[in-house]
Every structure is written in structure tokens, then in C-alpha cells.
Amino acid sequence: MQKKEMEKRGFTLEEACEYVGGISRPMMHKLLAQGEISSFHIGTRRYFTREILDTWIDQRVESAQE
């Protein structure tokens, strides 16, 4: 019997960069500083939710289509 896989909701900085298309860490830090994208902390680690990343991507796609 196989274990049911849980869908990952929280991404590390590196994982978030890859998820949105392979942007660089400095670019992600710039987006955070500009308030374009948000994150949360657990201890000293920064995480991004799938929902936040998907919303940011969707906003970029909508802007490109206008």
C-alpha cells in the first residue's frame, strides 16, 4: 500500500524562485522589498505559500495579456 503524498504548500526561498520560473535569489529579495510578493517566517527560515506564488504569477500573466 502506497502512502498518500501531501501537496506541498510552503516553499523555501530557493524552491519559490524555481517555482515561479527560475528567477534569482536577488530578484526574489527585490520583489519582497518592493512588496510585490509576501512571505512568512518560522524561526529564522522564510517561506512562501503556493497560493501567494500562484497569485503573483497570475497577476503577471494578466498584465501581459492587456
MMTF fields as JSON, N, C-alpha, C and O atoms, coordinates in Angstrom:
{
  "mmtfVersion": "1.0.0",
  "mmtfProducer": "UNKNOWN",
  "numBonds": 263,
  "numAtoms": 264,
  "numGroups": 66,
  "numChains": 1,
  "numModels": 1,
  "chainsPerModel": [1],
  "groupsPerChain": [66],
  "chainIdList": ["A"],
  "bondAtomList": [4, 2, 8, 6, 12, 10, 16, 14, 20, 18, 24, 22, 28, 26, 32, 30, 36, 34, 40, 38, 44, 42, 48, 46, 52, 50, 56, 54, 60, 58, 64, 62, 68, 66, 72, 70, 76, 74, 80, 78, 84, 82, 88, 86, 92, 90, 96, 94, 100, 98, 104, 102, 108, 106, 112, 110, 116, 114, 120, 118, 124, 122, 128, 126, 132, 130, 136, 134, 140, 138, 144, 142, 148, 146, 152, 150, 156, 154, 160, 158, 164, 162, 168, 166, 172, 170, 176, 174, 180, 178, 184, 182, 188, 186, 192, 190, 196, 194, 200, 198, 204, 202, 208, 206, 212, 210, 216, 214, 220, 218, 224, 222, 228, 226, 232, 230, 236, 234, 240, 238, 244, 242, 248, 246, 252, 250, 256, 254, 260, 258],
  "bondOrderList": [1, 1, 1, 1, 1, 1, 1, 1, 1, 1, 1, 1, 1, 1, 1, 1, 1, 1, 1, 1, 1, 1, 1, 1, 1, 1, 1, 1, 1, 1, 1, 1, 1, 1, 1, 1, 1, 1, 1, 1, 1, 1, 1, 1, 1, 1, 1, 1, 1, 1, 1, 1, 1, 1, 1, 1, 1, 1, 1, 1, 1, 1, 1, 1, 1],
  "groupList": [{"groupName": "MET", "atomNameList": ["N", "CA", "C", "O"], "elementList": ["N", "C", "C", "O"], "formalChargeList": [0, 0, 0, 0], "bondAtomList": [1, 0, 2, 1, 3, 2], "bondOrderList": [1, 1, 2], "singleLetterCode": "M", "chemCompType": "L-PEPTIDE LINKING"}, {"groupName": "GLN", "atomNameList": ["N", "CA", "C", "O"], "elementList": ["N", "C", "C", "O"], "formalChargeList": [0, 0, 0, 0], "bondAtomList": [1, 0, 2, 1, 3, 2], "bondOrderList": [1, 1, 2], "singleLetterCode": "Q", "chemCompType": "L-PEPTIDE LINKING"}, {"groupName": "LYS", "atomNameList": ["N", "CA", "C", "O"], "elementList": ["N", "C", "C", "O"], "formalChargeList": [0, 0, 0, 0], "bondAtomList": [1, 0, 2, 1, 3, 2], "bondOrderList": [1, 1, 2], "singleLetterCode": "K", "chemCompType": "L-PEPTIDE LINKING"}, {"groupName": "GLU", "atomNameList": ["N", "CA", "C", "O"], "elementList": ["N", "C", "C", "O"], "formalChargeList": [0, 0, 0, 0], "bondAtomList": [1, 0, 2, 1, 3, 2], "bondOrderList": [1, 1, 2], "singleLetterCode": "E", "chemCompType": "L-PEPTIDE LINKING"}, {"groupName": "ARG", "atomNameList": ["N", "CA", "C", "O"], "elementList": ["N", "C", "C", "O"], "formalChargeList": [0, 0, 0, 0], "bondAtomList": [1, 0, 2, 1, 3, 2], "bondOrderList": [1, 1, 2], "singleLetterCode": "R", "chemCompType": "L-PEPTIDE LINKING"}, {"groupName": "GLY", "atomNameList": ["N", "CA", "C", "O"], "elementList": ["N", "C", "C", "O"], "formalChargeList": [0, 0, 0, 0], "bondAtomList": [1, 0, 2, 1, 3, 2], "bondOrderList": [1, 1, 2], "singleLetterCode": "G", "chemCompType": "PEPTIDE LINKING"}, {"groupName": "PHE", "atomNameList": ["N", "CA", "C", "O"], "elementList": ["N", "C", "C", "O"], "formalChargeList": [0, 0, 0, 0], "bondAtomList": [1, 0, 2, 1, 3, 2], "bondOrderList": [1, 1, 2], "singleLetterCode": "F", "chemCompType": "L-PEPTIDE LINKING"}, {"groupName": "THR", "atomNameList": ["N", "CA", "C", "O"], "elementList": ["N", "C", "C", "O"], "formalChargeList": [0, 0, 0, 0], "bondAtomList": [1, 0, 2, 1, 3, 2], "bondOrderList": [1, 1, 2], "singleLetterCode": "T", "chemCompType": "L-PEPTIDE LINKING"}, {"groupName": "LEU", "atomNameList": ["N", "CA", "C", "O"], "elementList": ["N", "C", "C", "O"], "formalChargeList": [0, 0, 0, 0], "bondAtomList": [1, 0, 2, 1, 3, 2], "bondOrderList": [1, 1, 2], "singleLetterCode": "L", "chemCompType": "L-PEPTIDE LINKING"}, {"groupName": "ALA", "atomNameList": ["N", "CA", "C", "O"], "elementList": ["N", "C", "C", "O"], "formalChargeList": [0, 0, 0, 0], "bondAtomList": [1, 0, 2, 1, 3, 2], "bondOrderList": [1, 1, 2], "singleLetterCode": "A", "chemCompType": "L-PEPTIDE LINKING"}, {"groupName": "CYS", "atomNameList": ["N", "CA", "C", "O"], "elementList": ["N", "C", "C", "O"], "formalChargeList": [0, 0, 0, 0], "bondAtomList": [1, 0, 2, 1, 3, 2], "bondOrderList": [1, 1, 2], "singleLetterCode": "C", "chemCompType": "L-PEPTIDE LINKING"}, {"groupName": "TYR", "atomNameList": ["N", "CA", "C", "O"], "elementList": ["N", "C", "C", "O"], "formalChargeList": [0, 0, 0, 0], "bondAtomList": [1, 0, 2, 1, 3, 2], "bondOrderList": [1, 1, 2], "singleLetterCode": "Y", "chemCompType": "L-PEPTIDE LINKING"}, {"groupName": "VAL", "atomNameList": ["N", "CA", "C", "O"], "elementList": ["N", "C", "C", "O"], "formalChargeList": [0, 0, 0, 0], "bondAtomList": [1, 0, 2, 1, 3, 2], "bondOrderList": [1, 1, 2], "singleLetterCode": "V", "chemCompType": "L-PEPTIDE LINKING"}, {"groupName": "ILE", "atomNameList": ["N", "CA", "C", "O"], "elementList": ["N", "C", "C", "O"], "formalChargeList": [0, 0, 0, 0], "bondAtomList": [1, 0, 2, 1, 3, 2], "bondOrderList": [1, 1, 2], "singleLetterCode": "I", "chemCompType": "L-PEPTIDE LINKING"}, {"groupName": "SER", "atomNameList": ["N", "CA", "C", "O"], "elementList": ["N", "C", "C", "O"], "formalChargeList": [0, 0, 0, 0], "bondAtomList": [1, 0, 2, 1, 3, 2], "bondOrderList": [1, 1, 2], "singleLetterCode": "S", "chemCompType": "L-PEPTIDE LINKING"}, {"groupName": "PRO", "atomNameList": ["N", "CA", "C", "O"], "elementList": ["N", "C", "C", "O"], "formalChargeList": [0, 0, 0, 0], "bondAtomList": [1, 0, 2, 1, 3, 2], "bondOrderList": [1, 1, 2], "singleLetterCode": "P", "chemCompType": "L-PEPTIDE LINKING"}, {"groupName": "HIS", "atomNameList": ["N", "CA", "C", "O"], "elementList": ["N", "C", "C", "O"], "formalChargeList": [0, 0, 0, 0], "bondAtomList": [1, 0, 2, 1, 3, 2], "bondOrderList": [1, 1, 2], "singleLetterCode": "H", "chemCompType": "L-PEPTIDE LINKING"}, {"groupName": "ASP", "atomNameList": ["N", "CA", "C", "O"], "elementList": ["N", "C", "C", "O"], "formalChargeList": [0, 0, 0, 0], "bondAtomList": [1, 0, 2, 1, 3, 2], "bondOrderList": [1, 1, 2], "singleLetterCode": "D", "chemCompType": "L-PEPTIDE LINKING"}, {"groupName": "TRP", "atomNameList": ["N", "CA", "C", "O"], "elementList": ["N", "C", "C", "O"], "formalChargeList": [0, 0, 0, 0], "bondAtomList": [1, 0, 2, 1, 3, 2], "bondOrderList": [1, 1, 2], "singleLetterCode": "W", "chemCompType": "L-PEPTIDE LINKING"}],
  "groupTypeList": [0, 1, 2, 2, 3, 0, 3, 2, 4, 5, 6, 7, 8, 3, 3, 9, 10, 3, 11, 12, 5, 5, 13, 14, 4, 15, 0, 0, 16, 2, 8, 8, 9, 1, 5, 3, 13, 14, 14, 6, 16, 13, 5, 7, 4, 4, 11, 6, 7, 4, 3, 13, 8, 17, 7, 18, 13, 17, 1, 4, 12, 3, 14, 9, 1, 3],
  "groupIdList": [1, 2, 3, 4, 5, 6, 7, 8, 9, 10, 11, 12, 13, 14, 15, 16, 17, 18, 19, 20, 21, 22, 23, 24, 25, 26, 27, 28, 29, 30, 31, 32, 33, 34, 35, 36, 37, 38, 39, 40, 41, 42, 43, 44, 45, 46, 47, 48, 49, 50, 51, 52, 53, 54, 55, 56, 57, 58, 59, 60, 61, 62, 63, 64, 65, 66],
  "secStructList": [7, 7, 7, 7, 7, 7, 7, 7, 7, 3, 3, 7, 2, 2, 2, 2, 2, 2, 2, 6, 6, 1, 7, 7, 2, 2, 2, 2, 2, 2, 2, 2, 2, 6, 6, 1, 1, 7, 7, 3, 3, 3, 6, 6, 3, 3, 3, 3, 3, 2, 2, 2, 2, 2, 2, 2, 2, 2, 2, 2, 2, 2, 2, 2, 2, 7],
  "xCoordList": [0.841, 0.0, 0.883, 1.805, 0.601, 1.41, 0.906, -0.283, 1.855, 1.481, 0.908, 1.391, -0.122, -0.697, 0.239, 0.596, 0.632, 1.525, 0.754, -0.354, 1.348, 0.754, 1.211, 2.369, 0.304, 0.679, 1.426, 0.953, 2.58, 3.423, 2.804, 2.433, 2.686, 2.117, 3.144, 2.992, 4.18, 5.199, 6.497, 6.993, 7.052, 8.28, 9.381, 9.131, 10.591, 11.744, 12.024, 11.412, 12.93, 13.293, 13.762, 13.333, 14.632, 15.159, 14.048, 13.988, 13.183, 12.077, 11.102, 10.594, 10.84, 9.933, 10.518, 9.796, 11.814, 12.467, 12.293, 11.992, 12.479, 12.335, 10.868, 10.582, 9.948, 8.516, 7.992, 7.186, 8.442, 7.931, 8.672, 8.423, 9.569, 10.189, 11.697, 12.305, 12.308, 13.76, 14.382, 15.475, 13.68, 14.27, 15.39, 15.477, 16.235, 17.372, 16.94, 15.891, 17.773, 17.516, 17.487, 16.591, 18.454, 18.391, 17.093, 16.553, 16.591, 15.323, 14.176, 13.314, 14.152, 13.091, 13.187, 12.164, 14.411, 14.586, 14.094, 13.502, 14.329, 13.857, 12.324, 11.728, 11.697, 10.231, 9.668, 8.641, 10.332, 9.92, 10.044, 9.128, 11.172, 11.422, 10.42, 10.036, 10.0, 9.038, 7.592, 6.678, 7.383, 6.036, 5.244, 4.023, 5.926, 5.271, 4.822, 3.849, 5.534, 5.263, 5.492, 6.292, 4.8, 4.953, 5.386, 5.301, 5.85, 6.329, 6.03, 5.514, 6.36, 6.217, 7.443, 8.166, 7.661, 8.816, 8.378, 7.359, 9.17, 9.094, 10.516, 11.431, 10.67, 12.023, 12.765, 12.295, 13.909, 14.695, 14.514, 15.096, 13.71, 13.516, 12.346, 11.313, 12.512, 11.475, 10.776, 11.421, 9.443, 8.655, 7.639, 7.231, 7.249, 6.259, 5.171, 5.472, 3.912, 2.849, 2.613, 2.876, 2.116, 1.762, 0.745, 0.83, -0.211, -1.246, -0.658, -1.053, 0.283, 0.935, 1.679, 1.587, 2.414, 3.194, 2.274, 2.529, 1.204, 0.265, -0.425, -0.615, -0.8, -1.435, -0.48, -0.883, 0.773, 1.766, 1.948, 2.008, 2.036, 2.177, 0.945, 1.077, -0.241, -1.487, -1.559, -2.015, -1.108, -1.109, -0.166, -0.49, 0.983, 1.926, 1.321, 1.471, 0.65, 0.036, -1.067, -1.16, -1.911, -2.997, -2.447, -2.973, -1.379, -0.77, -0.226, -0.33, 0.346, 0.93, -0.152, 0.109, -1.352, -2.426, -3.177, -3.949, -2.956, -3.669, -3.027, -3.498],
  "yCoordList": [-1.188, 0.0, 1.247, 1.361, 2.174, 3.388, 4.449, 4.533, 5.256, 6.394, 7.485, 7.727, 8.14, 9.264, 10.46, 10.85, 11.039, 12.192, 13.447, 13.672, 14.253, 15.533, 16.576, 16.582, 17.454, 18.538, 19.594, 20.07, 19.944, 20.931, 22.312, 22.728, 23.032, 24.38, 25.445, 26.585, 25.115, 26.084, 25.816, 24.69, 26.858, 26.748, 27.585, 28.691, 27.058, 27.847, 28.896, 28.87, 29.801, 30.832, 30.202, 30.604, 29.227, 28.585, 27.883, 27.981, 27.184, 26.482, 27.461, 27.204, 28.587, 29.601, 30.204, 30.422, 30.471, 31.009, 30.055, 30.487, 28.783, 27.773, 27.651, 27.535, 27.677, 27.516, 28.595, 28.307, 29.824, 30.92, 31.052, 31.989, 30.134, 30.145, 30.218, 30.425, 30.054, 30.057, 31.431, 31.685, 32.332, 33.652, 33.529, 32.531, 34.535, 34.51, 34.897, 35.507, 34.528, 34.915, 36.441, 36.969, 37.173, 38.633, 39.212, 40.172, 38.639, 39.123, 38.874, 39.737, 37.708, 37.42, 38.387, 38.866, 38.685, 39.653, 41.033, 41.754, 41.402, 42.683, 42.722, 43.728, 41.641, 41.572, 41.686, 42.332, 41.066, 41.165, 42.603, 43.123, 43.238, 44.609, 45.595, 46.567, 45.341, 46.207, 45.903, 46.618, 44.869, 44.493, 43.789, 43.668, 43.328, 42.627, 41.232, 40.699, 40.653, 39.284, 39.238, 40.009, 38.348, 38.28, 36.876, 35.918, 36.793, 35.529, 35.506, 36.473, 34.392, 34.293, 33.572, 32.896, 33.727, 33.118, 32.055, 32.187, 31.017, 30.052, 30.003, 29.488, 30.548, 30.711, 31.709, 32.825, 31.308, 32.201, 31.9, 32.577, 30.888, 30.483, 31.233, 31.432, 31.643, 32.342, 31.337, 30.507, 31.43, 30.536, 31.327, 32.427, 30.738, 31.308, 30.262, 29.078, 30.682, 29.71, 29.565, 30.479, 28.408, 28.143, 29.183, 29.659, 29.533, 30.495, 31.866, 32.496, 32.323, 33.618, 33.604, 34.546, 32.526, 32.426, 32.329, 32.966, 31.532, 31.398, 32.727, 33.075, 33.469, 34.773, 35.724, 36.444, 35.735, 36.617, 36.266, 37.156, 34.978, 34.542, 34.955, 35.492, 34.708, 35.058, 36.556, 36.954, 37.381, 38.833, 39.207, 40.086, 38.561, 38.83, 38.417, 39.135, 37.283, 36.796, 37.744, 38.081, 38.18, 39.111, 40.421, 40.97, 40.929, 42.187, 42.052, 42.983, 40.913, 40.686, 40.581, 40.872, 40.172, 39.991, 41.292, 41.356, 42.306, 43.579, 44.407, 45.504],
  "zCoordList": [0.0, 0.0, 0.0, 0.809, -0.903, -1.0, -0.032, 0.275, 0.44, 1.275, 0.398, -0.708, 0.897, 0.172, 0.316, 1.427, -0.821, -0.783, -0.425, -0.912, 0.425, 0.787, -0.217, -0.635, -0.599, -1.501, -0.704, 0.328, -1.196, -0.519, -0.643, -1.741, 0.472, 0.464, 0.775, 0.336, 1.516, 1.893, 1.171, 1.162, 0.561, -0.205, 0.432, 0.912, 0.435, 0.858, -0.219, -1.287, 0.056, -0.918, -2.224, -3.306, -2.117, -3.32, -4.107, -5.333, -3.399, -4.056, -4.703, -5.794, -4.031, -4.576, -5.85, -6.823, -5.848, -7.047, -8.219, -9.332, -7.982, -9.023, -9.456, -10.648, -8.5, -8.777, -9.723, -10.607, -9.542, -10.384, -11.705, -12.464, -11.985, -13.295, -13.298, -14.348, -12.151, -12.105, -11.948, -12.454, -11.237, -11.002, -9.975, -9.26, -9.907, -8.986, -7.572, -7.368, -6.609, -5.213, -5.07, -4.411, -5.679, -5.568, -6.134, -5.584, -7.221, -7.78, -6.808, -6.641, -6.164, -5.187, -4.018, -3.53, -3.558, -2.467, -2.898, -2.095, -4.141, -4.668, -4.673, -4.288, -5.103, -5.11, -3.696, -3.484, -2.739, -1.338, -0.836, -0.199, -1.123, -0.668, -1.268, -0.619, -2.51, -3.192, -2.802, -3.213, -2.027, -1.624, -2.718, -2.621, -3.748, -4.863, -4.458, -4.993, -3.517, -3.079, -1.573, -1.043, -0.888, 0.568, 0.986, 0.218, 2.221, 2.761, 4.254, 4.813, 4.884, 6.335, 6.891, 6.16, 8.183, 8.834, 9.837, 10.514, 9.907, 11.002, 11.543, 10.901, 12.728, 13.27, 12.397, 12.177, 11.908, 11.056, 9.572, 8.724, 9.255, 7.861, 7.235, 7.875, 5.992, 5.243, 4.324, 3.684, 4.273, 3.427, 2.609, 2.979, 1.499, 0.601, 0.407, 0.255, 0.41, 0.16, -1.335, -2.117, -1.71, -3.101, -3.584, -4.716, -2.726, -3.096, -3.427, -4.408, -2.607, -2.842, -4.174, -4.961, -4.412, -5.65, -6.87, -7.892, -6.764, -7.877, -8.184, -9.349, -7.143, -7.34, -8.039, -8.953, -7.625, -8.241, -9.712, -10.561, -10.015, -11.403, -12.214, -13.314, -11.676, -12.378, -12.681, -13.753, -11.738, -11.959, -13.103, -13.901, -13.194, -14.274, -15.619, -16.608, -15.664, -16.9, -17.34, -18.52, -16.398, -16.736, -17.269, -18.238, -16.637, -17.109, -18.52, -19.319, -18.828, -20.151, -21.224, -22.391, -20.848, -21.809, -22.111, -23.067, -21.313, -21.519, -22.596, -22.895]
}
